[in-house]
């Protein structure tokens, strides 16, 4: 029997879904038959998505702001009528530097988006998914959530936190048939990794292209991964093909051996 990767009719929320990995996830779910709603802080990106994919509904939202998240879920209830799948994709790279040089407000902002935002969205999504008879929550962690990441301690701390949060929720919500997993992307092609490489190169005093070469040399397959690789994994986890997978941290990275 072929695996059933259809998500036809499933109601899906993707945070930070108007650009980058989030947009590819949102479009992949929509193409597989889901009703998709996205939120984002980037209103220009939301308008671009709405023009290109009018069937995907949108809300402006900073997931670290409880009032904005409340408003987002009001939109989700009104537009989708319920929820089957939550993809907690929103995140920021955070500051780059030695711990003694990182300002507390930069540390807090990194954790506020990457962890607090995930809690706020899950806090409101979980009752809706349980009311639907079960479903799937997919949290975006990172390879920084399984490896040490020098000069990126706030980001690594947040992404390790996502793993513990995922494992705990999977146990807590499993009896209600809610599957909770996280994806740990490696080096994903695109603007975000370009910015990360530039910041790290600046901190180390080397050229950006030299930093990118250093990063790929740490991957067993000597390659970056794509946003579509991440979206495909999320789709699998939310589909019937992944119906018995829960509590897992799944690397999609070409076997990233170390972070430099």
N, C-alpha and C positions, 0 to 999 in steps of 0.2 A: 504494500500500500504506500502510495506517495505521501510525503508529509504535507499536512494542510497548513499553508502559510497565509491563508486568507484571514483578514480581520474585518470582513464585510459587516457593516452595521455597528461595529464597536465604536464607542464614544471615547475619544482620546484627547487629552490635554498635553501639550508639549510646552514647557517653559523655555524662555529664550529661543523661541521657535521661528523667528523671522529671518535669521541669518545663520551662516556657518553650519555647524553640525546639526543644530536644532532645526534649521529649515530643511535640510536633507531628510532628517527623520520625519518631519511633518509631511513632506511631499511623498515620501515612501509609504507611510501609513495611508495617506489619502489615495494613492495609486492602488493600494491593496484593498480599497473598499471601505475604509474607516471614515467616520465623521470626525474631523479634526478641528480643534481650537488651539490657537497658540497665543502666548503672551510674550511681550518683549519690552525693554526700556527704550529701544530705538524706534521712534515713531516713523522715521523715514523708511526703515526696513519693513515695518508693518504695512505701510502704504504700498511699497513695492510688491510685497507678497500678495496683498489683497488684489492688486491689479493683475498679477500673473496667475494667481490661483484663487479666484473669487469664492470657490466652494469651501475654502479654509477660512473659518471665522477668526477674528483677532481681538485682543485687548491690550492696551498699554498697561504695563505693570512692572514695578520694581519688587521682586519677590522678597526682599528684605524688609519691606514695609507692611506691617500687619493690616493696615486699613486698605492698602491697595490689593493685597491678596484677598481680603474679604470681598472687595468689589469684583475682582477677577472671578471668584467662584459664583458670585451672583450672575455674571455673564454666562458662565458654563452651565449653570442650572437652567437659565432662560433659553439659551441657544441649543444646547445638546440634550437637555432634559434629564441628565444623569451622567454617570461616568463609569467606564470600564477599565481604562488604562490611564495612568499618570506617568509621564516621562519627565523626571526632574533633571533637566538639562542645564538650567541656569547656573552660571559660575563666572568667576573672574580670576585672572592670573595672579593677582596680588603683587606685592612688592618683591623686588629682587635686591638682595644685599645680605651682608652678615647680620646676624641677629642683633648685635649691639648697635647696628646702624638703622634698624627698622623702627619706624615710629609706631607707637601703640595704635593710633587711629588707622594706620594702614593695615596692621594686623587685624584689627576689629572689622574693618570693611571686608577683608577677604573672607573671614569666617561668617560674617553676617550674610553675605550672598551665598556662599558655598554650603553652609550648614544651616543657618537660621532660616534661609529661604526654603530649603528643602523640608525642614520641619513644618514651617507655616503652610506650605502647599499640601504636604501629606496629612497634616492635622485636619484639614477640611476635605481632602479627597477620600480619606479612608472610609468615613461613614457612607459616602456615596457609592464607593466600589463594593462595600459590604452589602448595601441595599440592592445592588445590581446582581447579587448572588455570587460575587467573587470577581476576580480580575487580576490585573498585573500592575505592579509599580516597578519602574525601571529607573534607577538612580545612576547618574553619571559620576563615576569616580575618576581615576586616572592611574597611569603607571606610577605616579607619585604617591598613590595610595597603597603601594606594595614595596616601594624602594625608597631609600633615602634620597633626598634631593638638596644638595648643598646650595646655599644662597636663595633657596625658595622654601624656607621652613614654614611660613604661614600657609602656603598652598598645600604642601605635603601634609601638614597637620589636619587641614580641612578634609583632604581627600582620604586620608586614613580614617578620619571620623566617619565618612560616608560608608566605609566598609563595615564598621561596627554598628552603625545605625541600620544598615541593610540587614545584617545577620540577626539583629534583635527583632526588627519588625517582621522578618520572615517567620520566626518562631511565634511571635505574638499574634499575627494575623492568619497564620496557616489554617487554624481550625475554621476560619470563615472563608476558606478557599481564595485567599488573596496571596498571590505569589509576589515575592519581593526579591529583586536581584539588582546587582550593579555591574556596570560595564566599566572596564579600565582601559580607555584608549591609550595607545602609545603616542608616537609622534605623528600627528595628523596633518597632512598637507593643508595649507591655507593661510589666510591672513593672521590668524591667532598665533600659529607657531612661528610665523615670521616676526611678530612682535616679541614673543618670548625669546627667540634666538637673539634678536637685537639687544634686548635688555641684558641677557646673560653675557653676550659678547662685550657689552659696555662695562659690565662689572668685572670681567676678566681682562679687559684691555686687549681684545683680539678682534679680528675682522668677523663680520656676521657670517660670511660664507665659510670661514674656518670653523665657527661654532656649529653650523649646520652639518659640516662634515664630521665633526666630533660626535654629534648626536647620532647620526646614522651608523657610524662605526660601532656603536654600542648595541645595534640591533642585529640579531643573528642572521636575519634575512637581508640585511643591508638595505632596507627600504623603509620609507614612511608608509603609513596606512592612509586610507581615504575616509572622508565623511560617510561615503556610501557603505563602507565596511561596518561602521558603527551603526548606521541605520538598519542594515540587514540583520545585525545581531539583535537590535531592539525589536524588530518585527518578529523574528523567530521567538523571542522570549514572550511576546504578547500573544502569539498565535497558539492554536491547539497543538502545534508541533512541540511547543515548549511547556505543555500543561503540567508537567511534573518537575519542573526546574524551579527551585526557590532557595533563597539564602546563599546564593553564589556570587562571588566576585569574579567576573569573566574578563581576562585580559584579551584585548584585540590590538596586537602590537608587533607582530612578527618576531616575538620573543625579545623584548627589550631587556638587555642584561644588566644595565646600570644607567643611571641618570647623571649627566655631567653638566 
